[in-house]
Amino acid sequence: KPIGGAPLKYESEFKGPRKRRSCTDIIFLLIFLVFLVAWAAVAFYAFKNGKPSTLFNPVDSQGRRCGQDSEVIDKKYLFFFDLSKCATPKVLLNGCDTPQICVEECPPLSWSSKPYIDGAKPFNLQDVQNNLICIDDSIKNNINTVAKLKTSVADGHCADWYISSKPVNYHCLPSHEDLSGSYQFLVDTGLPFALETLSNSTEHITAISIDEFASQVLDDLLKTWKHIVIALFIAIIVSFVYIVLLRWIAGIMTWLSLLAILALMLTGAVLSVKRYIYLRDNVPPPVTGKMIKGQLENLANIKELWLTLTIILGILLLIALIVIIFLRKRIVVAIALIKEGSKAISSVISTLFFPIIPWFLKCCIVIWVLFIAFHLFSIGTQVYKAYGLDGMCKCEDKYENLKNGDVCDPKLFQNLCHNQSFASCTTAGCRYYEMDTGSIVVYLHLFNAFGFFWGLWFVSGLSDMILAGTFAKWYWTFDKRRVPFFAVTESTARTLRYHLGTIALGSLIISICSFIRAIIEYTEKKVKGYENTIMKAFFCCLKCFFWCLEKFLRFINRNAYIMCAIHGKNFCMSAKDAFNLLMRNVLRVIVLDKVTDFLFFIGKLVITGAVVAGTYFLVFQKNTLNLHYDGAFPLLAIAVGSYLIAATFFGVYSVAVDTLFLCFLEDCERNDGSVERPYFMSRNLRQILGKRNKKQK
């Protein structure tokens, strides 16, 4: 039995995408619909029980959420009494060990009580009342003497000092400019620490929220958003022009690239031979005292290394030369199919703009998933833990044995714990630690994550099948000038009416694989630092296996969708027919796949590089926009956006080439060029294969 089964037989009724077809894989469409209903139920539960705002509002030392809880509804910024206590890396785990209160605005000026307490300045009641920050306004209003000021500061009821700061993700933190400008203030007030301590404090706190670097990047992007939009629009035009030009430059680029690879191998082999002969006849002295550079030079002086390199390059050159010579005809066919893809896209121009719809749907899915995820993250019980407990703060009753890090209740702590003056503890407290979510929320997160993969792969499959139906219609239309104007619309209607179940099944299979890959990646990160060599090898093998499996499944899915779009069979039958057809032409498949991948990769790089280089020289070279990083991040945004745009255009091109390739293989097997069974392929392809259509007498 031949590999891939028997060739396809001629069918007089087959003239392209079949009109008579029935619904396929209905059971999986029903499963997908049930999944969507369940996903909507998860969203409703998350929306009803979650409060995403709780994820962003900071919490003060008394457990109140700034700008949210009733006592601090107008105070949305968090202020730190002693910023120097935040200088240790433990801040990232346990928070700052200093009183924190909610304030209406961050202090715009630096201030200290030390000059008044030390007697360096006469007591100024108005200055104290205007600038002193205390845990409660009643405490501040009661301070009218130096003695009361000293007592309040010593008890931790009021901040001893602070420097000017700005809101950073609702935290009052000094910028680098604030820190630099505060040097003389620190010297004058005699505060016992350096600017480096405050700088470390700021860095550790901003690591919890959003750092200044991110703010500057965002500022650069906001200043240049118009330039970014214009550059991305140009990327769309350049991508379109490049795809049209591939009809003429595909062959030149392919052969020049292959010749360049051969030339590089030959050059490397010649240089290696010359180096080997030189080292054989001359013994260079060993290099010492240059660390890594010296070791590399000594390595380059080993003649056996160059002999081995010569042999390897020579073998690779010979293999590449033989492969190119023996597969030259198939390479020519691959180039011709790429040119045919350009013709098909140019003929049905709406296919280039069709990806806007899948992109919009994918964006909606991402927003939907994030909406659910943020609400789920905010569901649960707020856990508070004690901090700062020492001899100055005593607790009684059920909190008598309370220790730092123990779970506590803010209201009970306020009632049961006090300092030596029987006032509320200020150096210690019951602070928000984390959100304790139940196990059901964990499962809902997993469900939402799986929905993310299934939704994205479903939209991708829908796009592939609609485009495949369109390009198949173009190929199987004998007179290409008579391709229907609404070919994309016809294919869309046909896919939505008959084959959503097939797309649901194909996307489900690949989603399971993607979901498993994500779990493996997550698990590996969680156990990082605990794994041994065997564990690392195990995870490496798992990731490699599922990566290969996903690549294979994506290949099978793409071709199954194409066959389903043409013949209207279910997923399994379409996948089987596509696989058999490809196996009967395995060399053509390999050559076409590699040639198209290479050309598309070069195309993406050319488009991205051209747009980024043009934008840099025209806009960012002189830095007239006063940007923080000389346009680096706007250019990075343009590069990423241009690459994604080019990838979208070439994604359409890839579907076109794959569809035309399967149609071409079917055409070769079903037809023989006779009047009754003419070839549908272009004249150029027929000439390459040495085939021709007989003219009707």
ZILINBEL-V943539 format. One record per residue. N is the residue number from 0. PHI is phi in degrees with one decimal (NA if undefined). PSI is psi in radians with two decimals (NA if undefined). D_CENTER is the distance of its C-alpha to the mean C-alpha in Angstrom with 1 decimal. Layout:
N_PHI_PSI_D_CENTER + N_PHI_PSI_D_CENTER
This chain:
0_NA_2.20_46.7 + 1_-65.1_2.68_44.4 + 2_-63.8_2.25_40.8 + 3_85.6_0.08_38.8 + 4_82.7_-3.09_42.0 + 5_-76.0_2.62_44.4 + 6_-62.6_2.75_43.5 + 7_-67.6_2.56_43.2 + 8_-98.4_2.74_46.5 + 9_-68.5_2.34_47.5 + 10_-125.3_2.07_47.3 + 11_-63.8_-0.49_49.3 + 12_-82.7_-0.28_47.5 + 13_-80.0_2.02_44.0 + 14_-133.2_0.66_42.9 + 15_113.6_-2.81_39.1 + 16_-49.9_2.13_37.0 + 17_-68.2_2.40_39.5 + 18_-84.7_-0.59_40.7 + 19_-88.0_1.90_42.3 + 20_-152.2_2.93_39.6 + 21_-128.5_2.98_38.9 + 22_-66.3_2.46_36.1 + 23_-118.1_2.51_34.1 + 24_51.3_0.87_32.6 + 25_-62.3_-0.65_33.6 + 26_-59.1_-0.64_33.3 + 27_-77.0_-0.47_29.5 + 28_-66.8_-0.71_29.2 + 29_-63.5_-0.72_31.2 + 30_-61.3_-0.73_29.0 + 31_-64.7_-0.71_25.9 + 32_-65.1_-0.72_27.9 + 33_-61.7_-0.72_28.9 + 34_-60.8_-0.74_25.3 + 35_-63.5_-0.69_24.4 + 36_-63.4_-0.77_27.5 + 37_-63.7_-0.67_26.6 + 38_-63.4_-0.71_23.1 + 39_-63.9_-0.66_24.9 + 40_-64.8_-0.70_27.2 + 41_-62.2_-0.73_24.4 + 42_-62.7_-0.72_23.2 + 43_-63.5_-0.78_26.8 + 44_-61.7_-0.77_27.4 + 45_-65.2_-0.73_24.3 + 46_-66.8_-0.65_25.4 + 47_-72.5_-0.65_29.0 + 48_-104.1_-0.26_28.5 + 49_-96.8_2.69_25.5 + 50_-135.1_1.54_25.6 + 51_-57.6_-0.45_22.1 + 52_-61.1_-0.47_24.1 + 53_-68.7_-0.28_25.3 + 54_-78.9_-0.35_21.8 + 55_-111.5_-0.50_22.1 + 56_-73.3_2.23_25.9 + 57_-70.6_2.83_27.3 + 58_-117.9_2.34_30.2 + 59_-85.4_-3.11_33.5 + 60_-65.2_-0.33_35.9 + 61_-96.6_0.19_37.7 + 62_80.4_0.21_34.7 + 63_-92.3_2.39_34.6 + 64_-85.2_2.09_31.3 + 65_-61.0_2.29_31.7 + 66_75.9_0.09_32.0 + 67_-128.5_-0.90_32.1 + 68_-68.6_2.67_35.0 + 69_-59.5_-0.65_38.4 + 70_-70.1_-0.41_39.8 + 71_-128.9_0.60_37.1 + 72_-63.1_-0.53_36.0 + 73_-98.4_0.08_36.6 + 74_-118.9_1.64_35.2 + 75_-100.7_0.01_31.4 + 76_-110.5_2.53_30.9 + 77_-99.7_2.22_31.3 + 78_-113.0_2.39_33.8 + 79_-101.7_2.24_34.5 + 80_-63.2_-0.93_38.2 + 81_-122.8_1.69_38.0 + 82_-65.3_-0.42_34.8 + 83_-67.3_-0.34_36.1 + 84_-73.5_-0.13_35.7 + 85_-100.3_0.29_31.9 + 86_-84.4_-0.17_32.0 + 87_-94.0_2.64_31.4 + 88_-62.5_-0.29_28.1 + 89_-61.2_-0.33_29.3 + 90_-55.0_-0.64_28.2 + 91_-64.6_-0.42_24.6 + 92_-101.9_-0.77_26.2 + 93_-112.4_-0.12_29.4 + 94_83.5_3.07_29.1 + 95_-79.9_2.32_31.9 + 96_-87.6_1.12_35.4 + 97_-152.2_2.61_36.9 + 98_-57.0_2.45_37.9 + 99_-131.8_2.29_35.3 + 100_-131.0_2.78_36.3 + 101_-86.6_2.36_35.0 + 102_-129.7_2.76_36.2 + 103_-71.7_-0.63_36.4 + 104_-149.8_2.70_35.3 + 105_-76.4_2.49_34.4 + 106_-63.5_2.18_37.5 + 107_-80.5_-0.27_37.7 + 108_-125.8_2.71_40.4 + 109_-81.8_2.56_41.1 + 110_-154.0_2.63_43.9 + 111_-147.6_2.51_45.8 + 112_-87.5_-0.16_48.8 + 113_-57.6_-0.76_50.0 + 114_-58.6_-0.60_52.5 + 115_-74.9_-0.76_54.2 + 116_-67.1_-0.66_54.3 + 117_-81.5_-0.12_55.7 + 118_81.3_0.19_58.2 + 119_-71.0_-0.42_56.9 + 120_-134.0_2.55_56.8 + 121_-67.3_2.55_59.0 + 122_-63.0_2.21_57.4 + 123_-118.7_1.76_55.9 + 124_-60.9_-0.73_55.4 + 125_-64.0_-0.72_53.7 + 126_-63.7_-0.74_51.1 + 127_-64.6_-0.81_50.4 + 128_-65.7_-0.56_50.1 + 129_-78.4_-0.53_47.8 + 130_-116.7_-0.36_45.4 + 131_-67.6_2.37_45.7 + 132_-115.2_2.11_42.8 + 133_-124.0_2.92_43.9 + 134_-69.2_-0.34_42.5 + 135_-148.4_2.46_44.8 + 136_-64.2_-0.51_46.6 + 137_-65.0_-0.61_49.9 + 138_-66.2_-0.78_49.9 + 139_-64.3_-0.72_49.3 + 140_-65.5_-0.40_52.1 + 141_-85.5_-0.16_54.5 + 142_-86.5_1.98_54.1 + 143_-134.6_0.09_57.1 + 144_-138.1_2.87_58.3 + 145_-64.3_-0.66_57.0 + 146_-61.6_-0.80_57.9 + 147_-66.1_-0.63_55.7 + 148_-63.3_-0.79_52.8 + 149_-63.1_-0.73_53.2 + 150_-65.5_-0.78_53.3 + 151_-63.3_-0.69_50.3 + 152_-69.4_-0.75_48.2 + 153_-63.7_-0.65_49.6 + 154_-77.4_-0.13_48.8 + 155_81.7_0.25_45.2 + 156_-79.0_-0.42_45.8 + 157_-134.0_2.70_45.0 + 158_-75.5_2.28_42.7 + 159_-69.1_-0.62_44.8 + 160_-160.6_2.89_42.7 + 161_-165.1_2.82_39.5 + 162_-118.7_2.81_38.0 + 163_-56.5_2.47_36.6 + 164_-146.6_2.95_33.0 + 165_-132.9_2.74_30.4 + 166_-69.9_2.21_28.1 + 167_-127.1_1.79_24.6 + 168_53.2_0.78_22.8 + 169_72.1_0.22_26.3 + 170_-110.7_2.36_27.5 + 171_-81.5_1.86_30.4 + 172_-133.6_2.47_29.5 + 173_-76.5_2.45_31.2 + 174_-81.3_3.05_29.4 + 175_-62.8_-0.61_30.2 + 176_-66.0_-0.71_32.9 + 177_-62.2_-0.73_34.3 + 178_-66.5_-0.75_34.6 + 179_-63.8_-0.71_36.3 + 180_-74.0_-0.20_38.6 + 181_-94.9_0.04_39.6 + 182_-59.0_-0.87_41.1 + 183_-65.7_-0.61_44.6 + 184_-61.1_-0.76_44.3 + 185_-65.2_-0.67_43.5 + 186_-66.9_-0.80_46.5 + 187_-64.3_-0.66_48.8 + 188_-87.6_-0.14_48.1 + 189_66.6_0.56_48.2 + 190_-70.6_2.35_45.1 + 191_-83.1_0.86_44.8 + 192_-159.3_2.84_41.3 + 193_-96.2_2.96_39.6 + 194_-61.3_-0.53_36.8 + 195_-60.5_-0.65_34.6 + 196_-62.2_-0.81_34.9 + 197_-66.0_-0.65_33.7 + 198_-62.8_-0.75_30.9 + 199_-63.0_-0.70_29.7 + 200_-59.7_-0.82_30.1 + 201_-61.1_-0.75_28.0 + 202_-63.5_-0.71_25.2 + 203_-68.9_-0.67_25.3 + 204_-70.1_-0.74_25.4 + 205_-67.8_-0.39_22.6 + 206_-66.0_-0.46_20.5 + 207_-79.2_-0.63_21.0 + 208_-105.7_-2.04_20.2 + 209_-125.1_2.23_18.7 + 210_-84.4_3.00_20.2 + 211_-66.2_-0.55_22.0 + 212_-57.0_-0.79_19.6 + 213_-63.3_-0.64_16.9 + 214_-64.9_-0.70_19.8 + 215_-68.1_-0.69_20.9 + 216_-61.4_-0.80_17.5 + 217_-62.0_-0.68_17.6 + 218_-63.1_-0.75_21.2 + 219_-61.6_-0.73_20.6 + 220_-67.3_-0.67_18.1 + 221_-68.8_-0.62_20.7 + 222_-67.6_-0.50_23.5 + 223_-114.4_0.31_22.1 + 224_-63.0_-0.58_20.4 + 225_-65.8_-0.73_23.3 + 226_-64.4_-0.66_23.0 + 227_-64.8_-0.79_19.3 + 228_-61.8_-0.77_20.2 + 229_-62.7_-0.74_23.2 + 230_-63.1_-0.70_21.3 + 231_-69.1_-0.62_18.8 + 232_-64.5_-0.70_21.9 + 233_-63.5_-0.65_23.5 + 234_-61.1_-0.64_20.6 + 235_-63.0_-0.80_21.4 + 236_-64.3_-0.80_25.1 + 237_-62.3_-0.71_24.6 + 238_-62.2_-0.77_22.5 + 239_-62.6_-0.81_25.3 + 240_-62.7_-0.72_28.0 + 241_-63.0_-0.74_26.5 + 242_-64.5_-0.70_26.4 + 243_-63.9_-0.71_30.0 + 244_-69.9_-0.39_31.1 + 245_-58.3_-0.40_29.9 + 246_-58.9_-0.53_33.0 + 247_-107.4_-0.48_35.0 + 248_-104.1_-0.08_32.9 + 249_-58.9_-0.82_31.2 + 250_-64.1_-0.80_34.3 + 251_-60.3_-0.82_34.8 + 252_-63.6_-0.72_31.3 + 253_-64.4_-0.88_31.4 + 254_-68.3_-0.66_34.8 + 255_-63.8_-0.68_34.2 + 256_-65.5_-0.76_31.1 + 257_-63.9_-0.73_33.1 + 258_-64.4_-0.66_36.0 + 259_-64.1_-0.70_33.8 + 260_-63.7_-0.78_32.6 + 261_-62.6_-0.72_36.3 + 262_-64.4_-0.69_37.4 + 263_-64.2_-0.76_34.9 + 264_-62.7_-0.77_36.1 + 265_-64.1_-0.76_39.7 + 266_-62.1_-0.77_39.4 + 267_-61.5_-0.72_37.8 + 268_-65.8_-0.76_40.7 + 269_-63.5_-0.80_43.4 + 270_-64.0_-0.65_42.1 + 271_-65.5_-0.72_41.9 + 272_-62.5_-0.79_45.5 + 273_-60.7_-0.75_46.8 + 274_-65.8_-0.67_45.3 + 275_-64.5_-0.79_46.8 + 276_-63.2_-0.71_50.2 + 277_-62.8_-0.79_50.1 + 278_-70.5_-0.47_49.3 + 279_-70.3_-0.63_52.0 + 280_-93.1_-0.28_54.6 + 281_-132.5_2.45_53.5 + 282_-110.6_1.76_52.6 + 283_-71.4_2.57_50.4 + 284_-68.5_2.59_50.9 + 285_-67.5_2.56_48.2 + 286_-95.7_2.28_45.9 + 287_-129.3_2.74_45.9 + 288_77.1_0.28_44.6 + 289_-120.3_0.36_41.3 + 290_51.3_-2.22_38.9 + 291_-63.5_-0.73_35.9 + 292_-60.2_-0.74_37.2 + 293_-64.6_-0.70_40.6 + 294_-62.7_-0.70_39.2 + 295_-65.8_-0.68_37.3 + 296_-66.6_-0.69_40.5 + 297_-64.7_-0.67_42.5 + 298_-63.9_-0.67_40.1 + 299_-71.0_-0.21_40.5 + 300_-95.7_0.12_44.3 + 301_-87.2_1.97_44.3 + 302_-67.4_-0.54_46.0 + 303_-63.6_-0.57_45.0 + 304_-62.1_-0.78_41.3 + 305_-70.5_-0.57_42.0 + 306_-65.7_-0.76_44.2 + 307_-62.5_-0.76_41.4 + 308_-63.2_-0.67_38.9 + 309_-62.1_-0.78_41.5 + 310_-63.6_-0.79_42.1 + 311_-62.4_-0.83_38.4 + 312_-64.9_-0.64_37.7 + 313_-64.3_-0.74_41.0 + 314_-65.4_-0.79_40.1 + 315_-62.1_-0.70_36.6 + 316_-62.8_-0.75_38.3 + 317_-64.7_-0.78_41.0 + 318_-62.8_-0.81_38.5 + 319_-61.4_-0.71_36.4 + 320_-64.3_-0.77_39.6 + 321_-64.0_-0.77_41.0 + 322_-61.5_-0.78_37.8 + 323_-64.7_-0.71_37.7 + 324_-65.0_-0.82_41.5 + 325_-77.4_-0.43_41.5 + 326_-106.2_0.24_38.4 + 327_-59.1_-0.66_39.1 + 328_-67.2_-0.69_40.2 + 329_-70.6_-0.57_37.0 + 330_-64.6_-0.72_35.0 + 331_-62.4_-0.72_37.1 + 332_-63.0_-0.74_36.4 + 333_-61.1_-0.75_32.6 + 334_-63.2_-0.73_33.0 + 335_-62.7_-0.69_35.2 + 336_-66.9_-0.62_32.8 + 337_-64.2_-0.72_30.0 + 338_-64.2_-0.67_32.6 + 339_-63.3_-0.65_33.5 + 340_-60.6_-0.71_29.9 + 341_-63.4_-0.70_30.2 + 342_-63.9_-0.75_33.5 + 343_-62.8_-0.77_32.1 + 344_-65.8_-0.71_29.3 + 345_-65.7_-0.55_31.9 + 346_-74.1_-0.72_34.3 + 347_-112.2_1.33_32.0 + 348_-63.7_-0.42_30.1 + 349_-65.0_-0.34_28.7 + 350_-65.0_-0.46_26.3 + 351_-71.7_-0.49_24.3 + 352_-98.0_-0.19_23.7 + 353_-58.6_-0.67_23.4 + 354_-57.9_-0.26_19.5 + 355_-59.0_-0.66_19.5 + 356_-66.9_-0.90_20.5 + 357_-58.9_-0.65_17.9 + 358_-61.6_-0.75_15.2 + 359_-62.6_-0.76_17.0 + 360_-63.7_-0.70_17.2 + 361_-66.1_-0.69_13.6 + 362_-62.1_-0.71_13.0 + 363_-62.4_-0.71_15.9 + 364_-64.0_-0.78_14.6 + 365_-61.8_-0.78_11.4 + 366_-62.8_-0.75_13.9 + 367_-60.3_-0.80_16.4 + 368_-64.4_-0.77_14.4 + 369_-65.5_-0.68_13.5 + 370_-57.5_-0.85_17.2 + 371_-66.2_-0.77_18.5 + 372_-61.5_-0.79_16.4 + 373_-63.5_-0.70_17.6 + 374_-67.9_-0.67_21.0 + 375_-66.6_-0.68_21.1 + 376_-62.1_-0.48_20.2 + 377_-90.1_0.02_23.1 + 378_-88.9_2.35_25.6 + 379_141.4_-3.03_27.9 + 380_-99.7_2.29_30.7 + 381_-73.7_2.19_30.3 + 382_-100.5_2.23_31.5 + 383_-114.7_2.49_33.5 + 384_-130.5_2.60_34.8 + 385_-76.0_2.57_37.8 + 386_-146.6_2.74_37.5 + 387_71.7_0.24_40.0 + 388_-70.6_2.24_43.0 + 389_-151.0_-2.86_46.0 + 390_-66.1_-0.31_49.7 + 391_-79.2_-0.34_49.3 + 392_-123.8_2.07_47.8 + 393_-113.2_2.47_49.7 + 394_-118.3_2.68_48.8 + 395_-131.6_3.12_51.4 + 396_59.0_-2.29_51.9 + 397_-70.5_-0.24_48.9 + 398_-102.8_0.31_46.8 + 399_-61.9_-0.65_49.5 + 400_-102.3_0.37_47.6 + 401_-66.4_2.33_44.2 + 402_-121.1_2.84_42.2 + 403_-58.4_2.29_39.1 + 404_94.9_-0.15_36.0 + 405_-77.6_2.61_38.0 + 406_-69.5_2.42_36.8 + 407_-145.8_3.02_38.8 + 408_-115.6_2.20_39.3 + 409_-56.7_-0.71_39.3 + 410_-70.4_-0.74_42.4 + 411_-65.0_-0.70_44.4 + 412_-60.4_-0.72_43.5 + 413_-65.6_-0.56_44.8 + 414_-84.0_-0.57_48.0 + 415_-102.7_-0.18_48.7 + 416_-117.5_2.45_47.6 + 417_-154.6_2.89_49.4 + 418_-91.0_-2.99_50.5 + 419_-66.2_-0.36_54.0 + 420_-91.9_0.18_55.0 + 421_59.8_0.48_53.9 + 422_-101.3_2.97_51.3 + 423_-61.4_2.45_47.6 + 424_-66.8_2.38_45.6 + 425_-116.5_-0.51_43.5 + 426_-81.0_-0.25_42.4 + 427_-126.3_2.87_41.3 + 428_-174.2_3.13_39.5 + 429_-114.3_1.83_37.6 + 430_-111.0_2.60_34.0 + 431_-59.8_2.33_30.9 + 432_-113.8_-0.91_29.0 + 433_-164.0_3.02_26.4 + 434_-100.8_2.05_26.0 + 435_-90.2_1.87_27.6 + 436_-96.3_2.53_26.2 + 437_-75.1_2.97_28.3 + 438_-64.1_-0.53_27.4 + 439_-63.3_-0.62_27.2 + 440_-67.3_-0.63_24.2 + 441_-61.3_-0.78_22.5 + 442_-65.5_-0.62_23.3 + 443_-67.4_-0.62_22.2 + 444_-62.3_-0.75_18.7 + 445_-63.7_-0.72_18.7 + 446_-61.8_-0.77_20.1 + 447_-64.6_-0.69_17.5 + 448_-64.8_-0.72_14.7 + 449_-65.2_-0.67_16.8 + 450_-60.7_-0.62_17.2 + 451_-58.8_-0.85_13.6 + 452_-67.0_-0.81_13.7 + 453_-63.9_-0.72_17.2 + 454_-62.6_-0.81_16.6 + 455_-65.5_-0.76_13.9 + 456_-69.8_-0.53_16.0 + 457_-66.0_-0.79_19.1 + 458_-63.8_-0.71_18.1 + 459_-62.3_-0.75_17.2 + 460_-64.7_-0.71_20.5 + 461_-61.0_-0.78_22.4 + 462_-62.5_-0.79_21.3 + 463_-61.0_-0.76_22.2 + 464_-69.7_-0.68_25.6 + 465_-63.9_-0.79_26.5 + 466_-66.0_-0.68_25.9 + 467_-62.1_-0.75_27.7 + 468_-62.3_-0.63_30.7 + 469_-67.8_-0.85_30.9 + 470_-70.8_-0.54_30.9 + 471_-65.5_-0.68_33.3 + 472_-61.1_-0.70_35.6 + 473_-64.3_-0.78_35.6 + 474_-65.4_-0.79_36.5 + 475_-85.4_0.14_39.2 + 476_-90.7_2.02_40.8 + 477_-61.9_-0.80_43.7 + 478_-98.8_1.81_44.2 + 479_-60.8_-0.33_40.7 + 480_-73.0_-0.24_42.2 + 481_-101.9_0.30_42.7 + 482_-63.4_2.26_39.1 + 483_-57.2_2.45_38.7 + 484_-64.3_-0.60_37.2 + 485_-100.1_0.71_35.4 + 486_-61.0_-0.70_34.0 + 487_-65.9_-0.73_30.5 + 488_-63.1_-0.77_32.1 + 489_-60.5_-0.80_34.3 + 490_-64.2_-0.67_31.5 + 491_-63.2_-0.82_29.5 + 492_-62.2_-0.74_32.6 + 493_-64.4_-0.74_33.4 + 494_-67.2_-0.80_30.0 + 495_-66.0_-0.56_30.0 + 496_-79.1_-0.68_33.6 + 497_-113.0_-0.51_33.7 + 498_-123.8_0.33_30.5 + 499_-64.3_-0.55_27.9 + 500_-64.6_-0.71_29.1 + 501_-63.9_-0.73_28.3 + 502_-65.5_-0.68_24.7 + 503_-62.0_-0.73_24.5 + 504_-67.4_-0.85_25.8 + 505_-60.5_-0.77_23.6 + 506_-69.8_-0.54_20.4 + 507_-64.2_-0.78_21.7 + 508_-60.3_-0.85_22.4 + 509_-73.5_-0.48_19.0 + 510_-67.8_-0.67_17.3 + 511_-60.3_-0.76_19.6 + 512_-64.3_-0.79_18.5 + 513_-63.9_-0.68_14.7 + 514_-65.0_-0.74_15.7 + 515_-63.8_-0.72_17.8 + 516_-60.1_-0.74_15.3 + 517_-64.3_-0.71_13.0 + 518_-64.6_-0.71_16.3 + 519_-62.3_-0.79_17.3 + 520_-61.0_-0.77_14.2 + 521_-64.7_-0.78_14.9 + 522_-62.7_-0.72_18.6 + 523_-62.1_-0.70_18.4 + 524_-67.6_-0.63_16.7 + 525_-68.1_-0.60_19.4 + 526_-96.2_0.11_22.2 + 527_-61.3_2.33_21.2 + 528_98.0_-0.33_24.4 + 529_-108.2_-0.29_26.6 + 530_-79.5_2.64_26.1 + 531_-101.7_-2.98_28.7 + 532_-62.2_-0.71_28.8 + 533_-64.7_-0.74_29.4 + 534_-63.7_-0.73_26.5 + 535_-61.8_-0.76_24.1 + 536_-64.0_-0.67_25.7 + 537_-62.8_-0.84_25.4 + 538_-65.3_-0.66_21.7 + 539_-62.4_-0.76_21.2 + 540_-65.2_-0.73_23.4 + 541_-60.8_-0.85_21.7 + 542_-63.2_-0.71_18.2 + 543_-64.3_-0.76_19.9 + 544_-63.0_-0.85_22.0 + 545_-72.9_-0.46_19.3 + 546_-65.5_-0.80_17.1 + 547_-64.3_-0.72_20.4 + 548_-62.6_-0.74_21.3 + 549_-65.0_-0.72_18.1 + 550_-59.7_-0.78_18.7 + 551_-64.5_-0.76_22.3 + 552_-64.8_-0.66_21.8 + 553_-64.5_-0.66_19.6 + 554_-64.6_-0.80_22.5 + 555_-64.2_-0.78_25.1 + 556_-58.7_-0.85_23.4 + 557_-56.3_-0.84_23.1 + 558_-73.6_-0.53_26.8 + 559_-66.7_-0.71_28.0 + 560_-62.5_-0.70_26.7 + 561_-63.3_-0.81_28.5 + 562_-65.7_-0.64_31.7 + 563_-66.1_-0.71_31.5 + 564_-63.1_-0.55_31.2 + 565_-84.3_-0.86_34.3 + 566_-105.3_-0.28_36.5 + 567_76.6_0.35_35.4 + 568_-87.7_2.93_35.5 + 569_-71.5_3.09_33.5 + 570_-62.1_-0.85_30.3 + 571_-63.4_-0.78_32.2 + 572_-65.9_-0.70_34.9 + 573_-65.5_-0.75_32.5 + 574_-63.6_-0.72_30.4 + 575_-63.7_-0.84_33.8 + 576_-62.3_-0.75_35.2 + 577_-65.1_-0.77_32.2 + 578_-63.3_-0.77_32.1 + 579_-63.8_-0.75_35.8 + 580_-62.5_-0.71_35.8 + 581_-70.6_-0.65_33.2 + 582_-65.8_-0.54_35.0 + 583_-72.6_-0.21_38.2 + 584_-134.3_0.78_36.5 + 585_-62.8_-0.65_34.3 + 586_-65.6_-0.73_35.0 + 587_-61.7_-0.68_34.1 + 588_-61.5_-0.85_30.8 + 589_-62.0_-0.84_29.8 + 590_-62.6_-0.84_31.0 + 591_-61.2_-0.74_29.4 + 592_-61.4_-0.82_26.0 + 593_-70.3_-0.72_26.0 + 594_-64.0_-0.80_27.5 + 595_-66.9_-0.75_25.1 + 596_-57.5_-0.78_22.0 + 597_-65.3_-0.82_23.5 + 598_-63.9_-0.73_24.5 + 599_-67.1_-0.67_21.3 + 600_-63.8_-0.79_19.4 + 601_-60.2_-0.74_22.2 + 602_-61.3_-0.77_21.9 + 603_-62.3_-0.75_18.3 + 604_-65.6_-0.74_19.1 + 605_-62.3_-0.82_22.3 + 606_-64.1_-0.84_20.9 + 607_-62.5_-0.83_18.1 + 608_-62.0_-0.72_20.7 + 609_-64.6_-0.78_23.4 + 610_-67.2_-0.78_21.6 + 611_-65.6_-0.80_20.4 + 612_-62.8_-0.78_23.8 + 613_-61.5_-0.75_25.7 + 614_-64.4_-0.71_23.9 + 615_-62.5_-0.87_24.5 + 616_-70.2_-0.53_28.2 + 617_-87.6_-0.50_28.9 + 618_-120.1_-0.88_27.2 + 619_-98.4_-0.15_25.9 + 620_-61.0_-0.71_28.4 + 621_-91.3_-0.14_31.0 + 622_51.3_0.87_28.7 + 623_-80.0_-0.08_31.0 + 624_-92.4_0.04_28.4 + 625_55.6_0.97_28.8 + 626_-90.0_2.74_25.1 + 627_-72.7_-0.67_24.2 + 628_-121.9_0.63_22.4 + 629_53.0_0.58_24.2 + 630_80.8_0.18_21.5 + 631_-62.1_-0.78_19.0 + 632_-78.9_-0.64_16.1 + 633_-60.0_-0.69_17.2 + 634_-65.8_-0.65_17.5 + 635_-64.5_-0.72_14.0 + 636_-62.6_-0.71_12.9 + 637_-65.1_-0.71_15.5 + 638_-63.0_-0.83_14.4 + 639_-64.0_-0.80_10.8 + 640_-62.7_-0.75_12.5 + 641_-63.9_-0.71_15.3 + 642_-65.0_-0.73_13.5 + 643_-65.7_-0.69_11.8 + 644_-64.0_-0.81_15.3 + 645_-61.6_-0.70_17.0 + 646_-63.6_-0.62_14.9 + 647_-65.2_-0.82_16.0 + 648_-62.6_-0.78_19.6 + 649_-72.7_-0.37_19.7 + 650_-63.7_-0.73_18.3 + 651_-62.7_-0.76_21.6 + 652_-61.5_-0.71_23.5 + 653_-62.1_-0.76_22.4 + 654_-62.8_-0.70_23.6 + 655_-60.7_-0.84_26.7 + 656_-65.5_-0.77_27.5 + 657_-62.6_-0.73_27.0 + 658_-65.8_-0.84_29.1 + 659_-63.5_-0.56_31.8 + 660_-66.0_-0.82_31.9 + 661_-64.1_-0.72_32.7 + 662_-62.7_-0.70_35.1 + 663_-62.4_-0.76_36.7 + 664_-64.6_-0.73_37.2 + 665_-62.7_-0.75_38.8 + 666_-59.0_-0.74_40.9 + 667_-65.2_-0.61_42.2 + 668_-84.7_-0.62_43.2 + 669_-81.6_-0.60_44.6 + 670_-115.2_2.82_46.5 + 671_-130.6_0.11_49.1 + 672_88.1_0.02_49.8 + 673_-74.9_3.02_53.0 + 674_-62.5_-0.69_54.0 + 675_-75.6_-0.54_53.2 + 676_-128.7_1.16_49.9 + 677_-73.6_2.67_48.4 + 678_-75.3_2.47_45.1 + 679_-92.9_-0.19_42.4 + 680_-67.2_2.83_40.6 + 681_-70.0_2.85_41.1 + 682_-60.9_-0.66_44.1 + 683_-61.1_-0.79_42.0 + 684_-64.6_-0.71_40.6 + 685_-62.3_-0.70_44.1 + 686_-65.9_-0.70_45.5 + 687_-62.9_-0.72_43.0 + 688_-85.0_-0.08_43.9 + 689_72.4_0.53_47.6 + 690_-113.6_2.76_47.8 + 691_-153.0_2.70_49.5 + 692_-91.4_2.31_50.4 + 693_-76.4_2.42_54.1 + 694_-82.4_2.51_55.6 + 695_-71.1_2.29_57.5 + 696_-78.5_NA_61.3
